[in-house]
Amino acid sequence: MIDREATSSLTLTQQIAAHWCARRFHDLPDHEVALVRQRLLDTLAAGMAGTQAPETLAVRAGVVAMYGSNLESPAPAAVWGLPLHLPVAQAALVNGTAAHARELDDFDGCGHTGAVVVPAACAVAQACGADGATVITAIAAGYDLAGRMLNAAGGYRPHNGLGWHSTATCGTFGAALAAAYVLQLDADRTAQALGIAGTYLGGVWAFMQDGAMTKRMHPGKAAETGVAAAYLAQAGMTGPRYILESEWGGFFKTYCGPHARPERVLEDLGTFNAITLTGIKPYACCRASHGAIDALLQLQQEHGLRADEIARIAVHCPAHTAKLVGSYRVDSVLDAQMSLPYALAVTAATGQANLPQFAPPRAQDPQIQRLMQAIALVPDLPADHIHGPLLQVECTDGRRLQAQVQFAKGAPQNPITDAELRAKAQSLMVPCLGQERFEAIDQAIAALPHCNDFRIFAALLRPAP
């Protein structure tokens, strides 16, 4: 816990830096270490699944064209799932893009925290040979700050409602802190890294208009910015110490407006880690659709509901949900994953919402088309509604069914089990690396606190020779 009297004259970034620079692996509670391990496995698995996604291929090709590559050297940093190495920040860019490319990465915190923080920490750790305990602590730090930033920004709906993609804006600070911790920067240079990172924030929701690829790149770009900021701070570059609270150009004033509550960034610092607010996805689509998917699966299980028995489905939800996932346009994988009508239609038809149902989309299937047209989003729940939508189904035989799931599967209040996570990770990693390599990664994560050189672990993220 930070000493308020001793830090009262410090800026917000200086207080955050002072806290985490004094914290070591043995200071982390066991449950936080367990959460870091889970999210590390989940993010790596999502990254393996995204190695051949079009967005990842484009980013990787662009980076190689600009910087070149090294196919053999164990340094500086590996591209997950490939015999390819890139400069540190660019490896974080590619891996962060891959981790988000299939919409399988974790949720909440800053939005998709794992795809930002994990690639940043892993790339820097491989470059400098940090030990596993340091990497775990760095990831815990990055998750904590990224989540705190969004909370202090006013929360997901206000900040993202302004047009910012919080995964990129708030996540950049988490990536910078994680990278600085791996480099073992002192408190002053860690604060400088946060200031540098905060001067180059971006990521906007304009991609929703045409399904542009940039959405997938946002976590990778945030990871790249955070890594670069840490190295620049290490080299002596200074950043604004008042990057968060400055009235002119500070993050909260510039990016959050009247919604900001800057004091929240320090709330319970040292006694609470925002990683506990994050969750792991069981379905391969936008998290805003998961509550409705769970409700439909519940009706299928309890009533034996078949797709051909569905006449109409009304989804009662907040206006923000309808805006976020209410599209009926499905021209790409991203469109499918950001469309609640498509997600419900494919779930009704197959009983599943895993990656094969979205990539490639099945929007031309007559059954899917009929079901999508039978689905209507009704934005009549209050803006502060935090539970799942109410699903009302009219059946062709006259039955009227309804269901509402309070906490969708994967939420902290309804978490997936270790066995379910392992099954998810196995299904995503084995096609890329093989069963033997997956088993080795799973075991190495469990033993990571005892790993003396992260490069040993990182070698497992490449295909076996």
N, C-alpha and C positions, 0 to 999 in steps of 0.2 A: 504494500500500500504506500502511496506517495505521501511525503511530508508536506502538507499544505503550506505551513509557515515557511519552510525552507524554499519552496518553489513559487511563492506568491508573486515574485517579481519576474518570473519567467513567462515567455509566451506559451501558447498552447502547444506548438510543435516542440518547444524545448522541454516542456513537462512530459510529453509523451516520450520523447527521446530519452530523457533522464530515467524514466521508469523502466523502459525496456532494456536499456543498456546495462542496468543494474540487475536484470533478471537472468537467471540461468535455468538450465533444464531441470535441475532438482527442485526449483521453485514451482514448477508446473504441477497442478493436481493431477492425479492419475486419470480422472475422467477427461481432462483436456488432452492429455497425451493420447488417450484412446480415440478421441474425436479427430485429432490430427492424423493418426494412422489411417482411420477410415476414409478421411477426405483425400489423403494422399493416394490411396489405392483407387478411389473412385475417379479422381481427376486423371490419373495415369491411364485408367481404362478408357475413359471418355476420349482422351488424347489419341490412344491407339485406334479407336473406332473412327476418328476423324482424320487419319493420316492421308487418306485418298479422297477426301471430300474436295469438291471443286474449289472452295474458298482456300483450303489449305494448300492445294496444288498451286494456285495462283500466287499466294503469298510466298511460298517456298521458291517458286521459280523467279519471282521478282527479287527476293533476297539473294539468291545464288547469282543472278545476273549482276547485282550491284556489288556484292562482297566476295564472290567466289565461295568455294567449299573445300573441305578436307575430308576425304572418304576414309582415311586410314588412321590419322592421329587421334589419340585418346583425349586431346584437348583442342579447343577450349570447351565446347559444350555440344552434347549430342542432340540430334533431332529424334524424338521418340519414334520407335518402330522402324527406323531406317539406318543403314550404315553410312550416316552423313553427320558431319560436324560443321558448326557455324560459329561465327563470333558470338559472344555471350548474350548481348542484348537481342541479337537477331534470332538466336535459338529460342529465347523466351518469346519473341514475337510469333515464330512459327508454331511452337508447342502450345502457346496460349490460344492461337487460332484453332488449332486442331482439337483442343480440349472442348471448345465451344461449338465446333463445326456441326455436330450432330444433335445439339440440344439435349445432351445427356449429362452435363456437368451439374454440380450442386446448385442450390438456390438459397436466396436470402443472404443475410450479411449485407454486402454491397449490391447484391443482385445475383452474380455468379462469381463468388469470391475465389473458389478453387482455381478456375481457369486463368486468374490473374496472379495470385500469390504463389501457387505451387510452381509454375514454370519459371517465375523469377528466382525463387529460392533455389530450385534445382540447377538452373543454369549457372548461377554464381557459385554454388557449392562445388559443382564439378570443376569449374575453372580454377578455384583456389584450394581444392582438396579439403574442404571443411569436414568436420566429423558429423556423424548422424544426429547426435544430441543437439548440436548447433542448428542443424537444418530443421529439426522438429520445433525447436523454440522459435526460430525465425518464422516458420509457417504459422505458429500460434500467434505471434506478434502481428503478422500481416492480416490474418483473419480478424483479429480483434480491432485493429485500427480501421480496416475497411468497413466493418459493420458499424463502428462508432461514428464514422464520417457520415454514413447515410442517415443514421438516427439523428445526428445533430443537424443534418441538412433539412430535417423536417419529415423524413420518412420517404418510403418508395413513391407513393402516389404524388405528393407535392413536387418532389425533385424531378422525377421522370415526366410529370405532367408539364413541366416547363420546357420539355424537349430534350433534356439531358439523359443519356444512358448511364445510370449510376454505376453499373459494372465498370465502365471506363473512367468516369470522373472520380468517384470515391475509391474505386479499386486501385487507382494509380498510387495513392498514398500507402495502401497496404503493401503493394509491390515494392515501393521504395523502402519502407521500413524493413520488410523481410530481406531485401538485398543488402541493406546497410548492416543488418544484424549478422548475416552470414559473413560479410567482410570484416566484422568485429570493429566497426567504426566507433569512435567515442561519442559521447552524447552531443557534443557540439557539431561534429560532422554528420551525425545522423539527423539532427535538426536541419542542417544545411541541405541534406539530401531530400528531406520532405519539402523544403522550400523550393528547391530546383524542380522537383516533380510537379509541384502545384502550379508552376508557371506554364506548364505545357499540358493542360487537361483538355480532353475532347471526348467525342462520342455522342452523336445525336440520333434521334429517332426518325430522321427523314427516310431511312431505308424502308419504312412501312409503306410508303407510297408506291414503290415498285419492286419490293423484294430484293433490293440490292445486297450484294455480298458483304458489305461493310459491317453488318451486325455481328457476323461471326468473327471479324477481325478485332473488334473492340477490346476483348480481354487481352489478346496478344499484344496489341499496341500499348495498352496500359502497362503490361508486364515489361515491355521493351523500355518504355519511358521510365519506369521505376528503377530498372537495372541501370540504365544510363545515368540517372540522377545519383545513384549511390556511388558509381565509379567516378563521376565528376566531383562529388563531394570529397571522396578519398583523395583526389588529385589537387584539392585546394579551392575548387570553385565554391563560391558562396551563393546561398539562396536566401530569399526574404524570410526572416524569422517570424514576421507577422503575416505569413501567407494565408492563414486561416481567418484571422480577425480584422485585418486591415479594412478600413472603411472604403478605401479606393483600391480596387483590384484584389482584395482578399477573397478567398474561396466562398465564404458564406454570404458575403454581400453581393458578389458578382454572379454566383451560380444558383443561389437559393432564395434570395430576396426575403420577403417577410416570413417565410416558413422556417428560417434557420433558428436553431437554438444552440449556439456555439458551446455553451457550458456543458452540454450533454456529451461532448467528446471526451470529457474527463470523468464522467459520472461512474462511480464504483470502479475506477481504474485500479487494477491490482486485486480486486475481489471478484470480478466478473469478467469473463471473456466472451466477446460477441460470437465466437465460433459456436457457442451453445445454441444460438438462434438459427443456425443454418441447417439445411436438410439435404437428403440425397434423393435423387429422382428415380422413381420406379418406371416412369413412362418417358418416351422419347419425343416430348413436345413441351411447349411453353407451360410453365408451372401453373399459370392461370387457368389452364384447362383440366388440371388433375382432379380437383374436387368433383367436377361434373362427371369425369370418367369413372371415378370411384362410385359415385351414386348410380350410374348406369350399370356398372358391373355388379353392384349390390342387387339391383332389380333383376338382372339376368340370373343371378344365383338364387335369389329367394323365390322368384316367380317363374323361372324357366323362360324368361322373355326372349323371343327370337326376333331377328331383324325384320322378317316378313310380317310380324304382328304389330309393328310400330306404325301408327298412322301419323302421329304428330308428337313432337317433343318441345316443351317450353322450358327454357333455362332462365330462371329468375336470378339476376345477378346485379352487382353495382354497375353504374355507367362506365367506370374505368375498365372493368373486365370486358364489357361489350366493345369498347373502343380498342382494346389491346388484342383480343382474339376473336372478334366478331366477323372477320372477313370470310367471304365465300369464294374468293379468288384463290385457286390452287394451281399455279403455273410452275412451282418449284418445290423442292423439299422444304425450304424456309417457309413458303406460303402454307404448306400443309401443317407444319409444326406450329404456326402462329394462327391457325384456324380452329376454333372450337367446334364449329359445325362439321368440319372434316374429321377431327379427332373423335367426336362422338359417333359419326357415321361408320368409321372404320372399326371402332370398338364394338358397335352394335353388330356389325357384319362378321367379325372374327373373334370377338371376346378378348382381344389383345390390343395393346397400344405400345408395342415395342418397336424398335428401329425398322424392321422390315415392313411395317405398316405405313411408314412415312417416306422411306427411301428405297425405291422410288415411290412417289405418290400414286395412289390408285383412283385418282379423281375421275378417270374416264370410265370406270366400272359403272354400269347402269344402276346396280344396287346401291353403290356409294352415292351416286348422283341423286337418286330418289330420296335416300335418307337425309342427305344434306338439305334438300329442299323442304323436308318435313320438320326441320329444326329451326326454332326461332329464339333469339336471345331477347329477353324482356328486362331492360335495365331499370328495375323498380326497387332494388334493395338499396339501403343508404350507403353513402360513400365510405363510412367507417365500418362497414360490415367486414368482419375478418374471417368468417367461416366459409364453407363451400356454398356454391349456388344451390338453389332448390330446383330439382328436376321433376317435371310433371309430364307423364307419358300418357297419351291417349292411344289405346290399342284398337286394332281393326275389329275385335269382337266386343267392343264397348267398355272394356275394363279401363279404369283410370288409376294409374299407379304414380306414386311419388316417393322421392328419397332425397335426403340431404345429409352429407357427411360433414361432421363438424371440423375435423382435421384430416386433410387428405393424406394418404399414405406417403411416408417419407418426411413428414413434418416432425419437428422435435417432440411434439406431443403424441405422435403416432409414427415412430421411427421404423425404418426397415431394419431387420435383424442382421447380425454379422453374416449369417448363412445366406440371406437374400442378397446382401452386398457382394459377397464372394461369388455367388452365382451370376450376378450382373457383370462383375468384372471379368469373370472367366469367359462369359459369352462374347465379350468385346475384345479381350486380349488374345485369346487362343487363335482366332483366325489370322491375327497379325504376327504373333510371336511363337505360337505353338504351346502345347500343354506343359511341357517341361519347363520352358522359360517362365510361363505364368506361375507355376508352383514356386519357382525360385524367387520371383518378385514378391509373392505373397509372404513367403517365409522371411525374406530380407527386410520387409517393412516391419514385421514383428520384432526383428532383431536390430532395427536401425539405431536405437540408442547406444548400441555397443559397437557400431561401425566406426572405425578410426579415419576412414577416407571415403567421402561420398562418391568418388570416382569408381570405387568397387561396385557400389550399388548402381550407379548410372550405366555401367557396362551391361547390366541386365536389360536395359531398356532398348537395346539394339537386337536385331535378329541374331540367332546363334550362327557362328561361322559355318 
